[in-house]
Structure formats: C-alpha cells, structure tokens
Amino acid sequence: MSQDLESQLRTALRPIAPSAALEKKLIASVTEKPAFAPQTGRFLRRGARSRAGWLSIGAAACLLIAVGMQHRLRERDERANGLEARRQVVEALRMTSQKLDLAYEIVKSQSTALDDGNPGA
C-alpha cells in the first residue's frame, strides 16, 4: 500500500514543462515596466511633505505645551495672590476683634463706674 501511495505522489508531483504561451507571458511581464513603480521625484516630494507634516505637528504640540504651562503658571500666581489676600483678611479680622474687645472693656468699666457714682440716675 505504501508503494502505491508513493507512486501516486510521484505521478501527481512530477515536473511539467510550461507551455510556450505561459513562457512568453511570464517573460513579457518581467520585462515590461510596472505601472505602480514609484517615480524618484514623486517619492522625494511625498517624503518632504511627510517631513513638513511631522514638523507642523511637532510645532503645534510645542505650542499647546507652552500655552498649557503659561495657564498653569497664571493659576499658581492667582492662587498665591488669593492666599495672601486671605491671610491679610484674617489678620485684619483678628485686629478688629482685639480692638472691639478693648472697646467693650472700656465701655463696661465706664458704665460700672457711672452706676456706682450716681445710684439714683
């Protein structure tokens, strides 16, 4: 059985000489200039356009980064200014509270002195 299989494979896979028409067609297709071959000038122009495209994308990315950093610096400065204003308001409120406490103590001491000096009033 293996002899039979081997002989069938040899018969099916034996080399066959190509026909003359196929030979002519292959030679013609190899010798003719392909329609899709890139032209040298066109290839260079496309490469230059590609480089210019990447340069413009890089420039746009740098511009976006610069604008973003400037925005972040401005926000940081505004936050610092806001914190300083808050500190000043808290200090002013503390001083006002001290002055009001002092004024309250003075008014309270004067009212008790008046009450003691003139009981009928």
Phi, psi and omega in degrees: 000320180292330176295318180296316179296319180295319180291324177295317178296318179298320180293317182289329185256015180291147179291141180238135178287137180290155178287161181295324180294318179294321180298314179297319181296318179294317180295321179294319181290330179284324184277335181283153182283128181291146182285337185264004183293132181289140176276148185297313181296318180295321179297317180294320179296319179295321178295320179294319177297322180295316178297318179296323178295316179293324177296319180292324177294318178296318179295319178296321179295318178297319179297316178297320179296317180296316179295319179296318179293321179297319178298317180295320178295320179296317177298320179297317179295318179296321178295317179297318178296320178296319178294322177294318177297320178298317179298320180293320179295317179297319178296317179296319178294322178296316179295319178298319179298318178297316180295319179294321176298318179295316179297320178298317179297319180295312180297319180295318180291324179289322181291325176289326178291323179289321179297322181286324184283331183225083185291339183276346185281000000 
